[in-house]
Amino acid sequence: MGSRKKEAQERQKAYFERRLEERLSFLSKKGIESPGIDKDTLVKKLRANIRAINDRLKAIADNEKRTEELAKMKAEKTALPPPPKDQEEGKGKKSKEAPEEGKEKKRKKEKEKGQDQEKKPGQEKEQKPEEEKKQEKKKEKKKEKKQEQEG
C-alpha cells in the first residue's frame, strides 16, 4: 500500500511540475519578468504543492528505510541459534528462588514484630538497599531491551 501512495505522490508531483512550467511559459510570453513571476499567486501555489509533495515523499522513504532495518534486525535475531537448555533452566530456577526468599523475609518480619520493636528500624535500613538494587536492576534491563529494539 505504501508503494501505491508513493506512486500517487510522484504522479501528483509530475502534474504540478507540468502546470508550473505551463504557467511560467505563459507569463514569459506575456512579457512579465522574474520579480513579477515570483509574485504570481498560481506560481506560488504550484511551488508550495511541489514542496509539500517532496516532504511527503521524504517521509515515505524514511518509513520504507525503517521497515527494511527492522526486517534486517528480525532476520538477524531469528538467525541466531537459541541459547542452550542449561542457561534456560538456570533462568527458570532463579525466578523460582526469588519468591521463596521473599516469603522468608516476610516470615522473619512477622516473627520479629512479636519479639523486638528495636530491631525493626535497623532491618528496614538493611532491606531498603536490597529493594533499591532490585529496582535498579529492573530499570537497567528495561533500558537494555529498549536499546536492543531501537538499535
Number of C-alpha atoms within 10 A of each C-alpha: 6 11 11 9 13 18 13 12 19 17 12 15 20 13 13 19 16 13 15 19 13 12 17 19 12 12 17 14 10 9 11 13 11 12 8 11 17 12 10 15 10 15 18 14 13 20 15 13 16 21 13 14 18 15 12 16 18 13 13 17 15 12 13 14 12 12 12 12 13 15 12 12 16 12 11 10 11 10 9 8 7 9 8 8 9 8 10 11 10 11 11 10 11 10 10 11 10 10 11 11 11 10 11 11 13 12 11 10 16 11 11 15 12 8 11 9 10 10 12 13 9 10 12 11 10 10 12 11 11 11 11 11 12 12 12 12 12 12 12 12 12 12 12 12 12 11 10 10 11 9 9
